[in-house]
Amino acid sequence: ISFIVSIILCISILPSPKVKRNSNIIFLDVNNNPLYEELHNQEGEYVELEKINKRTIEVFIAIEDKNFYNHLGIDGSRILKAIYENIKNMDITQGASTITQQLSKNLFLNDQQTYIRKIKEIFMSFLIEKNYSKDDILEAYFNTLYFGHGIYGIQNASSFFFNKNCDKLN
């Protein structure tokens, strides 16, 4: 009960997270000084959701978060199953992140597999869902997703792997 009350309290008093609409990558140190900058000012780096092939969107939702349109940022049944499996294996062997949770991690957190990071991710996911539409969330997700080889974003990945724009993926 205290967990639910704290979630409601945090959602109501914390400001909305700001989603930047560019694909620049800037790593900051603890004093907010840039450590690394990768600036993407080329045409086509950031794509609006309408320019991503519908089939591609459907495939990502089916694989990553089949209940995306039916939850408020987290999928409780998937989380309970992951907790059960992780306790049973005495290690973090399974995750249950929704698309919104992955976006909150990509934008605001890091890749550490800790329960503290997961709790922060859950809180941020509730805030994102409270302040943005599902389409806004998907658009930000596709533009911040890491595809390997230093490539972020669906357009960059489509160009790199398939030599085509993301609206031509099938």
Backbone as JSON Lines, residues from 0, in Angstrom:
{"i":0,"aa":"I","n":[0.83,-1.19,0.0],"ca":[0.0,0.0,0.0],"c":[0.88,1.25,0.0]}
{"i":1,"aa":"S","n":[1.94,1.24,0.8],"ca":[2.83,2.41,0.83],"c":[3.51,2.62,-0.51]}
{"i":2,"aa":"F","n":[3.82,1.54,-1.23],"ca":[4.41,1.65,-2.55],"c":[3.45,2.34,-3.51]}
{"i":3,"aa":"I","n":[2.2,1.95,-3.49],"ca":[1.19,2.54,-4.37],"c":[0.96,4.01,-4.01]}
{"i":4,"aa":"V","n":[0.89,4.31,-2.71],"ca":[0.72,5.7,-2.27],"c":[1.91,6.55,-2.72]}
{"i":5,"aa":"S","n":[3.13,6.01,-2.59],"ca":[4.31,6.79,-3.01],"c":[4.34,7.0,-4.52]}
{"i":6,"aa":"I","n":[3.87,6.03,-5.3],"ca":[3.78,6.2,-6.75],"c":[2.81,7.32,-7.08]}
{"i":7,"aa":"I","n":[1.63,7.28,-6.47],"ca":[0.61,8.31,-6.73],"c":[1.14,9.68,-6.32]}
{"i":8,"aa":"L","n":[1.79,9.76,-5.18],"ca":[2.36,11.02,-4.72],"c":[3.42,11.54,-5.68]}
{"i":9,"aa":"C","n":[4.31,10.68,-6.11],"ca":[5.36,11.09,-7.04],"c":[4.78,11.55,-8.37]}
{"i":10,"aa":"I","n":[3.81,10.83,-8.88],"ca":[3.21,11.2,-10.15],"c":[2.54,12.56,-10.06]}
{"i":11,"aa":"S","n":[1.93,12.84,-8.94],"ca":[1.21,14.11,-8.83],"c":[2.12,15.31,-8.57]}
{"i":12,"aa":"I","n":[3.28,15.12,-7.95],"ca":[4.1,16.29,-7.62],"c":[5.34,16.47,-8.5]}
{"i":13,"aa":"L","n":[5.82,15.41,-9.13],"ca":[7.01,15.55,-9.95],"c":[6.68,16.2,-11.29]}
{"i":14,"aa":"P","n":[7.59,17.0,-11.83],"ca":[7.35,17.62,-13.13],"c":[7.42,16.58,-14.25]}
{"i":15,"aa":"S","n":[6.85,16.94,-15.38],"ca":[6.88,16.0,-16.51],"c":[8.29,15.93,-17.08]}
{"i":16,"aa":"P","n":[8.7,14.74,-17.49],"ca":[10.01,14.63,-18.14],"c":[9.94,15.29,-19.51]}
{"i":17,"aa":"K","n":[11.01,15.92,-19.9],"ca":[11.06,16.6,-21.19],"c":[11.73,15.69,-22.2]}
{"i":18,"aa":"V","n":[11.07,15.43,-23.29],"ca":[11.63,14.62,-24.37],"c":[12.16,15.57,-25.43]}
{"i":19,"aa":"K","n":[13.45,15.52,-25.67],"ca":[14.05,16.36,-26.69],"c":[13.85,15.7,-28.05]}
{"i":20,"aa":"R","n":[13.58,16.51,-29.05],"ca":[13.35,15.99,-30.39],"c":[14.58,16.18,-31.27]}
{"i":21,"aa":"N","n":[15.66,15.56,-30.87],"ca":[16.84,15.49,-31.73],"c":[17.59,14.23,-31.36]}
{"i":22,"aa":"S","n":[18.55,13.86,-32.17],"ca":[19.27,12.62,-31.91],"c":[20.72,12.88,-31.51]}
{"i":23,"aa":"N","n":[20.98,14.05,-30.95],"ca":[22.32,14.33,-30.44],"c":[22.58,13.49,-29.2]}
{"i":24,"aa":"I","n":[23.8,13.03,-29.08],"ca":[24.19,12.23,-27.93],"c":[25.26,12.99,-27.18]}
{"i":25,"aa":"I","n":[25.0,13.3,-25.92],"ca":[25.97,14.02,-25.1],"c":[26.07,13.29,-23.76]}
{"i":26,"aa":"F","n":[27.27,12.82,-23.43],"ca":[27.51,12.19,-22.15],"c":[28.12,13.24,-21.24]}
{"i":27,"aa":"L","n":[27.56,13.39,-20.04],"ca":[28.03,14.39,-19.09],"c":[28.67,13.72,-17.89]}
{"i":28,"aa":"D","n":[29.65,14.4,-17.27],"ca":[30.22,13.88,-16.04],"c":[29.36,14.33,-14.86]}
{"i":29,"aa":"V","n":[29.78,14.02,-13.65],"ca":[28.98,14.34,-12.47],"c":[28.78,15.84,-12.27]}
{"i":30,"aa":"N","n":[29.63,16.65,-12.89],"ca":[29.5,18.1,-12.8],"c":[28.8,18.71,-14.01]}
{"i":31,"aa":"N","n":[28.16,17.87,-14.81],"ca":[27.45,18.28,-16.02],"c":[28.36,18.87,-17.09]}
{"i":32,"aa":"N","n":[29.61,18.48,-17.1],"ca":[30.53,18.89,-18.16],"c":[30.52,17.81,-19.24]}
{"i":33,"aa":"P","n":[30.47,18.2,-20.52],"ca":[30.45,17.19,-21.58],"c":[31.7,16.33,-21.6]}
{"i":34,"aa":"L","n":[31.51,15.02,-21.62],"ca":[32.62,14.08,-21.76],"c":[32.74,13.63,-23.21]}
{"i":35,"aa":"Y","n":[31.59,13.51,-23.87],"ca":[31.55,13.01,-25.24],"c":[30.33,13.6,-25.91]}
{"i":36,"aa":"E","n":[30.51,14.07,-27.14],"ca":[29.38,14.6,-27.91],"c":[29.37,13.98,-29.28]}
{"i":37,"aa":"E","n":[28.2,13.56,-29.71],"ca":[28.0,13.05,-31.06],"c":[26.79,13.79,-31.61]}
{"i":38,"aa":"L","n":[27.04,14.74,-32.49],"ca":[25.97,15.6,-32.97],"c":[25.46,15.12,-34.32]}
{"i":39,"aa":"H","n":[24.17,14.9,-34.39],"ca":[23.53,14.43,-35.62],"c":[22.63,15.54,-36.16]}
{"i":40,"aa":"N","n":[23.15,16.33,-37.03],"ca":[22.37,17.41,-37.6],"c":[21.95,17.12,-39.04]}
{"i":41,"aa":"Q","n":[22.17,15.9,-39.48],"ca":[21.83,15.55,-40.85],"c":[20.32,15.37,-41.0]}
{"i":42,"aa":"E","n":[19.84,15.66,-42.18],"ca":[18.43,15.46,-42.52],"c":[18.07,13.98,-42.33]}
{"i":43,"aa":"G","n":[16.96,13.71,-41.72],"ca":[16.46,12.34,-41.63],"c":[16.89,11.58,-40.4]}
{"i":44,"aa":"E","n":[17.72,12.14,-39.55],"ca":[18.14,11.43,-38.35],"c":[16.96,11.17,-37.42]}
{"i":45,"aa":"Y","n":[16.18,12.21,-37.15],"ca":[15.01,12.06,-36.3],"c":[13.8,11.91,-37.21]}
{"i":46,"aa":"V","n":[12.99,10.9,-36.98],"ca":[11.81,10.7,-37.81],"c":[10.55,10.73,-36.97]}
{"i":47,"aa":"E","n":[9.53,11.32,-37.53],"ca":[8.22,11.32,-36.89],"c":[7.6,9.94,-37.04]}
{"i":48,"aa":"L","n":[6.74,9.59,-36.12],"ca":[6.14,8.26,-36.11],"c":[5.44,7.95,-37.43]}
{"i":49,"aa":"E","n":[4.8,8.93,-38.02],"ca":[4.07,8.72,-39.27],"c":[4.98,8.3,-40.42]}
{"i":50,"aa":"K","n":[6.28,8.54,-40.29],"ca":[7.22,8.2,-41.35],"c":[7.89,6.85,-41.14]}
{"i":51,"aa":"I","n":[7.49,6.16,-40.08],"ca":[8.01,4.81,-39.81],"c":[6.98,3.83,-40.34]}
{"i":52,"aa":"N","n":[7.44,2.84,-41.08],"ca":[6.54,1.85,-41.66],"c":[5.66,1.23,-40.57]}
{"i":53,"aa":"K","n":[4.36,1.17,-40.82],"ca":[3.38,0.65,-39.84],"c":[3.71,-0.78,-39.43]}
{"i":54,"aa":"R","n":[4.15,-1.59,-40.38],"ca":[4.48,-2.99,-40.09],"c":[5.66,-3.06,-39.11]}
{"i":55,"aa":"T","n":[6.63,-2.18,-39.28],"ca":[7.78,-2.14,-38.37],"c":[7.31,-1.81,-36.95]}
{"i":56,"aa":"I","n":[6.42,-0.85,-36.84],"ca":[5.88,-0.47,-35.53],"c":[5.15,-1.66,-34.91]}
{"i":57,"aa":"E","n":[4.33,-2.34,-35.69],"ca":[3.58,-3.5,-35.19],"c":[4.51,-4.6,-34.72]}
{"i":58,"aa":"V","n":[5.6,-4.85,-35.45],"ca":[6.55,-5.89,-35.08],"c":[7.24,-5.55,-33.76]}
{"i":59,"aa":"F","n":[7.69,-4.31,-33.61],"ca":[8.35,-3.9,-32.37],"c":[7.4,-4.02,-31.18]}
{"i":60,"aa":"I","n":[6.15,-3.61,-31.35],"ca":[5.19,-3.72,-30.25],"c":[4.95,-5.18,-29.92]}
{"i":61,"aa":"A","n":[4.79,-6.03,-30.92],"ca":[4.55,-7.46,-30.69],"c":[5.71,-8.11,-29.94]}
{"i":62,"aa":"I","n":[6.93,-7.73,-30.26],"ca":[8.1,-8.35,-29.64],"c":[8.42,-7.73,-28.28]}
{"i":63,"aa":"E","n":[8.39,-6.41,-28.2],"ca":[8.85,-5.7,-27.01],"c":[7.79,-5.48,-25.94]}
{"i":64,"aa":"D","n":[6.53,-5.3,-26.35],"ca":[5.53,-4.88,-25.38],"c":[4.12,-5.04,-25.95]}
{"i":65,"aa":"K","n":[3.65,-6.28,-26.02],"ca":[2.37,-6.55,-26.68],"c":[1.19,-5.85,-26.01]}
{"i":66,"aa":"N","n":[1.34,-5.45,-24.75],"ca":[0.27,-4.75,-24.04],"c":[0.47,-3.23,-24.01]}
{"i":67,"aa":"F","n":[1.31,-2.71,-24.91],"ca":[1.67,-1.3,-24.91],"c":[0.47,-0.37,-24.82]}
{"i":68,"aa":"Y","n":[-0.56,-0.64,-25.58],"ca":[-1.72,0.26,-25.61],"c":[-2.69,0.02,-24.44]}
{"i":69,"aa":"N","n":[-2.39,-0.96,-23.59],"ca":[-3.31,-1.31,-22.51],"c":[-2.76,-1.09,-21.11]}
{"i":70,"aa":"H","n":[-1.58,-0.51,-20.97],"ca":[-1.02,-0.28,-19.64],"c":[-0.66,1.19,-19.45]}
{"i":71,"aa":"L","n":[-0.32,1.54,-18.23],"ca":[0.03,2.92,-17.89],"c":[1.53,3.1,-17.67]}
{"i":72,"aa":"G","n":[2.32,2.3,-18.33],"ca":[3.77,2.44,-18.24],"c":[4.5,1.19,-17.82]}
{"i":73,"aa":"I","n":[3.83,0.35,-17.05],"ca":[4.42,-0.92,-16.64],"c":[3.41,-2.04,-16.89]}
{"i":74,"aa":"D","n":[3.93,-3.24,-17.01],"ca":[3.09,-4.43,-17.18],"c":[3.27,-5.28,-15.92]}
{"i":75,"aa":"G","n":[2.33,-5.15,-15.0],"ca":[2.43,-5.8,-13.69],"c":[2.64,-7.29,-13.75]}
{"i":76,"aa":"S","n":[1.93,-7.98,-14.65],"ca":[2.07,-9.44,-14.71],"c":[3.46,-9.84,-15.2]}
{"i":77,"aa":"R","n":[4.01,-9.09,-16.15],"ca":[5.37,-9.38,-16.62],"c":[6.39,-9.1,-15.53]}
{"i":78,"aa":"I","n":[6.18,-8.05,-14.74],"ca":[7.11,-7.73,-13.65],"c":[7.09,-8.83,-12.6]}
{"i":79,"aa":"L","n":[5.89,-9.28,-12.22],"ca":[5.79,-10.35,-11.22],"c":[6.47,-11.63,-11.71]}
{"i":80,"aa":"K","n":[6.28,-11.96,-12.98],"ca":[6.92,-13.15,-13.54],"c":[8.44,-13.0,-13.51]}
{"i":81,"aa":"A","n":[8.95,-11.82,-13.88],"ca":[10.4,-11.59,-13.88],"c":[10.96,-11.66,-12.46]}
{"i":82,"aa":"I","n":[10.24,-11.08,-11.49],"ca":[10.68,-11.14,-10.09],"c":[10.76,-12.59,-9.64]}
{"i":83,"aa":"Y","n":[9.74,-13.37,-9.95],"ca":[9.72,-14.79,-9.59],"c":[10.93,-15.52,-10.19]}
{"i":84,"aa":"E","n":[11.17,-15.32,-11.49],"ca":[12.28,-15.99,-12.17],"c":[13.62,-15.54,-11.61]}
{"i":85,"aa":"N","n":[13.77,-14.25,-11.31],"ca":[15.03,-13.73,-10.79],"c":[15.3,-14.25,-9.38]}
{"i":86,"aa":"I","n":[14.27,-14.36,-8.56],"ca":[14.44,-14.92,-7.21],"c":[14.77,-16.41,-7.31]}
{"i":87,"aa":"K","n":[14.06,-17.11,-8.16],"ca":[14.3,-18.54,-8.36],"c":[15.73,-18.8,-8.82]}
{"i":88,"aa":"N","n":[16.26,-17.94,-9.7],"ca":[17.61,-18.12,-10.24],"c":[18.69,-17.41,-9.41]}
{"i":89,"aa":"M","n":[18.26,-16.69,-8.36],"ca":[19.19,-15.96,-7.5],"c":[20.07,-14.99,-8.29]}
{"i":90,"aa":"D","n":[19.53,-14.45,-9.38],"ca":[20.26,-13.52,-10.23],"c":[19.25,-12.82,-11.13]}
{"i":91,"aa":"I","n":[19.66,-11.69,-11.72],"ca":[18.77,-11.01,-12.66],"c":[18.93,-11.68,-14.01]}
{"i":92,"aa":"T","n":[18.0,-12.57,-14.31],"ca":[18.05,-13.34,-15.55],"c":[16.94,-12.97,-16.52]}
{"i":93,"aa":"Q","n":[15.96,-12.24,-16.02],"ca":[14.82,-11.9,-16.88],"c":[14.36,-10.49,-16.58]}
{"i":94,"aa":"G","n":[14.01,-9.77,-17.64],"ca":[13.48,-8.43,-17.49],"c":[12.03,-8.39,-17.91]}
{"i":95,"aa":"A","n":[11.39,-7.27,-17.66],"ca":[9.98,-7.13,-18.01],"c":[9.69,-5.71,-18.46]}
{"i":96,"aa":"S","n":[10.67,-5.06,-19.03],"ca":[10.5,-3.65,-19.38],"c":[9.52,-3.46,-20.53]}
{"i":97,"aa":"T","n":[8.64,-2.52,-20.34],"ca":[7.74,-2.11,-21.4],"c":[8.48,-1.13,-22.32]}
{"i":98,"aa":"I","n":[7.86,-0.76,-23.4],"ca":[8.45,0.25,-24.29],"c":[8.66,1.54,-23.52]}
{"i":99,"aa":"T","n":[7.7,1.92,-22.69],"ca":[7.83,3.15,-21.91],"c":[8.99,3.05,-20.93]}
{"i":100,"aa":"Q","n":[9.17,1.91,-20.29],"ca":[10.29,1.73,-19.38],"c":[11.62,1.79,-20.13]}
{"i":101,"aa":"Q","n":[11.68,1.19,-21.3],"ca":[12.91,1.26,-22.09],"c":[13.21,2.7,-22.48]}
{"i":102,"aa":"L","n":[12.17,3.45,-22.83],"ca":[12.36,4.86,-23.17],"c":[12.88,5.64,-21.97]}
{"i":103,"aa":"S","n":[12.29,5.41,-20.8],"ca":[12.75,6.14,-19.61],"c":[14.2,5.81,-19.31]}
{"i":104,"aa":"K","n":[14.59,4.56,-19.49],"ca":[15.99,4.17,-19.29],"c":[16.88,4.85,-20.32]}
{"i":105,"aa":"N","n":[16.46,4.85,-21.59],"ca":[17.26,5.45,-22.65],"c":[17.45,6.95,-22.44]}
{"i":106,"aa":"L","n":[16.42,7.63,-21.95],"ca":[16.47,9.08,-21.82],"c":[17.09,9.56,-20.51]}
{"i":107,"aa":"F","n":[16.83,8.85,-19.41],"ca":[17.13,9.41,-18.09],"c":[18.03,8.56,-17.22]}
{"i":108,"aa":"L","n":[18.22,7.29,-17.55],"ca":[18.93,6.39,-16.64],"c":[20.12,5.75,-17.34]}
{"i":109,"aa":"N","n":[20.59,4.62,-16.82],"ca":[21.73,3.93,-17.4],"c":[21.38,2.45,-17.58]}
{"i":110,"aa":"D","n":[22.35,1.67,-18.0],"ca":[22.11,0.25,-18.28],"c":[22.37,-0.68,-17.09]}
{"i":111,"aa":"Q","n":[22.66,-0.13,-15.92],"ca":[22.93,-0.98,-14.76],"c":[21.7,-1.84,-14.44]}
{"i":112,"aa":"Q","n":[21.93,-3.11,-14.21],"ca":[20.83,-3.99,-13.85],"c":[20.73,-4.08,-12.33]}
{"i":113,"aa":"T","n":[20.06,-3.08,-11.75],"ca":[19.85,-3.05,-10.31],"c":[18.38,-2.8,-10.03]}
{"i":114,"aa":"Y","n":[17.96,-3.19,-8.85],"ca":[16.57,-2.97,-8.47],"c":[16.29,-1.48,-8.26]}
{"i":115,"aa":"I","n":[17.28,-0.72,-7.81],"ca":[17.11,0.72,-7.62],"c":[16.85,1.39,-8.96]}
{"i":116,"aa":"R","n":[17.65,1.04,-9.98],"ca":[17.43,1.61,-11.31],"c":[16.05,1.23,-11.84]}
{"i":117,"aa":"K","n":[15.63,0.0,-11.58],"ca":[14.33,-0.46,-12.05],"c":[13.2,0.32,-11.38]}
{"i":118,"aa":"I","n":[13.33,0.63,-10.1],"ca":[12.31,1.42,-9.4],"c":[12.25,2.84,-9.99]}
{"i":119,"aa":"K","n":[13.43,3.43,-10.23],"ca":[13.46,4.75,-10.86],"c":[12.8,4.7,-12.24]}
{"i":120,"aa":"E","n":[13.08,3.65,-12.98],"ca":[12.52,3.46,-14.31],"c":[10.99,3.38,-14.26]}
{"i":121,"aa":"I","n":[10.47,2.69,-13.26],"ca":[9.02,2.58,-13.1],"c":[8.4,3.95,-12.82]}
{"i":122,"aa":"F","n":[9.0,4.71,-11.91],"ca":[8.48,6.04,-11.61],"c":[8.51,6.93,-12.85]}
{"i":123,"aa":"M","n":[9.64,6.92,-13.56],"ca":[9.75,7.74,-14.77],"c":[8.74,7.3,-15.82]}
{"i":124,"aa":"S","n":[8.48,6.02,-15.9],"ca":[7.5,5.51,-16.88],"c":[6.1,6.02,-16.58]}
{"i":125,"aa":"F","n":[5.74,6.05,-15.31],"ca":[4.43,6.6,-14.95],"c":[4.34,8.07,-15.34]}
{"i":126,"aa":"L","n":[5.42,8.81,-15.11],"ca":[5.42,10.23,-15.46],"c":[5.35,10.44,-16.97]}
{"i":127,"aa":"I","n":[6.06,9.63,-17.71],"ca":[6.02,9.74,-19.17],"c":[4.61,9.45,-19.67]}
{"i":128,"aa":"E","n":[4.01,8.37,-19.17],"ca":[2.65,8.01,-19.59],"c":[1.63,9.08,-19.2]}
{"i":129,"aa":"K","n":[1.87,9.74,-18.09],"ca":[0.96,10.79,-17.62],"c":[1.01,12.01,-18.54]}
{"i":130,"aa":"N","n":[2.17,12.28,-19.11],"ca":[2.39,13.53,-19.82],"c":[2.48,13.43,-21.34]}
{"i":131,"aa":"Y","n":[2.56,12.23,-21.87],"ca":[2.71,12.07,-23.31],"c":[1.74,11.02,-23.84]}
{"i":132,"aa":"S","n":[1.36,11.19,-25.09],"ca":[0.48,10.22,-25.74],"c":[1.28,8.97,-26.09]}
{"i":133,"aa":"K","n":[0.58,7.89,-26.38],"ca":[1.24,6.65,-26.78],"c":[2.05,6.88,-28.07]}
{"i":134,"aa":"D","n":[1.52,7.67,-28.99],"ca":[2.25,7.96,-30.22],"c":[3.53,8.75,-29.94]}
{"i":135,"aa":"D","n":[3.47,9.72,-29.02],"ca":[4.67,10.47,-28.65],"c":[5.72,9.54,-28.04]}
{"i":136,"aa":"I","n":[5.26,8.61,-27.22],"ca":[6.16,7.66,-26.57],"c":[6.83,6.77,-27.61]}
{"i":137,"aa":"L","n":[6.03,6.24,-28.54],"ca":[6.59,5.39,-29.6],"c":[7.6,6.16,-30.45]}
{"i":138,"aa":"E","n":[7.26,7.39,-30.81],"ca":[8.16,8.2,-31.64],"c":[9.5,8.41,-30.93]}
{"i":139,"aa":"A","n":[9.45,8.79,-29.66],"ca":[10.69,9.0,-28.9],"c":[11.45,7.69,-28.76]}
{"i":140,"aa":"Y","n":[10.75,6.59,-28.53],"ca":[11.38,5.27,-28.4],"c":[12.14,4.9,-29.67]}
{"i":141,"aa":"F","n":[11.5,5.03,-30.82],"ca":[12.15,4.66,-32.08],"c":[13.35,5.55,-32.4]}
{"i":142,"aa":"N","n":[13.35,6.77,-31.9],"ca":[14.45,7.69,-32.19],"c":[15.57,7.62,-31.17]}
{"i":143,"aa":"T","n":[15.38,6.91,-30.06],"ca":[16.43,6.78,-29.05],"c":[16.92,5.35,-28.89]}
{"i":144,"aa":"L","n":[16.3,4.42,-29.55],"ca":[16.63,3.0,-29.43],"c":[18.03,2.73,-29.98]}
{"i":145,"aa":"Y","n":[18.81,1.92,-29.24],"ca":[20.15,1.56,-29.65],"c":[20.11,0.27,-30.47]}
{"i":146,"aa":"F","n":[20.72,0.28,-31.65],"ca":[20.7,-0.87,-32.55],"c":[22.06,-1.53,-32.69]}
{"i":147,"aa":"G","n":[23.03,-1.15,-31.87],"ca":[24.37,-1.71,-31.99],"c":[25.22,-0.89,-32.94]}
{"i":148,"aa":"H","n":[26.51,-1.14,-32.98],"ca":[27.45,-0.47,-33.87],"c":[27.45,1.05,-33.69]}
{"i":149,"aa":"G","n":[27.09,1.54,-32.49],"ca":[27.04,2.97,-32.23],"c":[25.87,3.67,-32.89]}
{"i":150,"aa":"I","n":[24.86,2.91,-33.29],"ca":[23.74,3.46,-34.05],"c":[22.52,3.6,-33.15]}
{"i":151,"aa":"Y","n":[22.0,4.82,-33.08],"ca":[20.8,5.13,-32.33],"c":[19.72,5.61,-33.31]}
{"i":152,"aa":"G","n":[18.52,5.13,-33.11],"ca":[17.39,5.58,-33.9],"c":[17.1,4.7,-35.1]}
{"i":153,"aa":"I","n":[15.81,4.54,-35.38],"ca":[15.34,3.66,-36.44],"c":[15.81,4.11,-37.82]}
{"i":154,"aa":"Q","n":[15.85,5.41,-38.06],"ca":[16.29,5.9,-39.37],"c":[17.76,5.59,-39.61]}
{"i":155,"aa":"N","n":[18.58,5.86,-38.61],"ca":[20.01,5.56,-38.73],"c":[20.24,4.07,-38.93]}
{"i":156,"aa":"A","n":[19.51,3.25,-38.19],"ca":[19.66,1.8,-38.3],"c":[19.2,1.31,-39.67]}
{"i":157,"aa":"S","n":[18.09,1.83,-40.14],"ca":[17.58,1.44,-41.46],"c":[18.58,1.79,-42.55]}
{"i":158,"aa":"S","n":[19.15,2.97,-42.46],"ca":[20.15,3.4,-43.45],"c":[21.4,2.52,-43.37]}
{"i":159,"aa":"F","n":[21.86,2.25,-42.15],"ca":[23.09,1.49,-41.96],"c":[22.93,0.03,-42.4]}
{"i":160,"aa":"F","n":[21.88,-0.64,-41.92],"ca":[21.74,-2.07,-42.16],"c":[21.11,-2.41,-43.5]}
{"i":161,"aa":"F","n":[20.21,-1.56,-43.99],"ca":[19.44,-1.9,-45.19],"c":[19.58,-0.9,-46.33]}
{"i":162,"aa":"N","n":[20.31,0.19,-46.09],"ca":[20.51,1.23,-47.09],"c":[19.19,1.76,-47.64]}
{"i":163,"aa":"K","n":[18.23,1.98,-46.73],"ca":[16.94,2.54,-47.13],"c":[16.35,3.34,-45.97]}
{"i":164,"aa":"N","n":[15.41,4.19,-46.28],"ca":[14.69,4.94,-45.24],"c":[13.79,4.0,-44.48]}
{"i":165,"aa":"C","n":[13.49,4.39,-43.23],"ca":[12.69,3.52,-42.36],"c":[11.25,3.37,-42.84]}
{"i":166,"aa":"D","n":[10.77,4.25,-43.68],"ca":[9.41,4.08,-44.2],"c":[9.34,2.95,-45.23]}
{"i":167,"aa":"K","n":[10.5,2.48,-45.69],"ca":[10.57,1.4,-46.67],"c":[10.84,0.03,-46.04]}
{"i":168,"aa":"L","n":[11.01,-0.02,-44.71],"ca":[11.21,-1.3,-44.04],"c":[9.92,-2.1,-44.09]}
{"i":169,"aa":"N","n":[10.05,-3.4,-44.13],"ca":[8.86,-4.25,-44.08],"c":[9.14,-5.48,-43.26]}
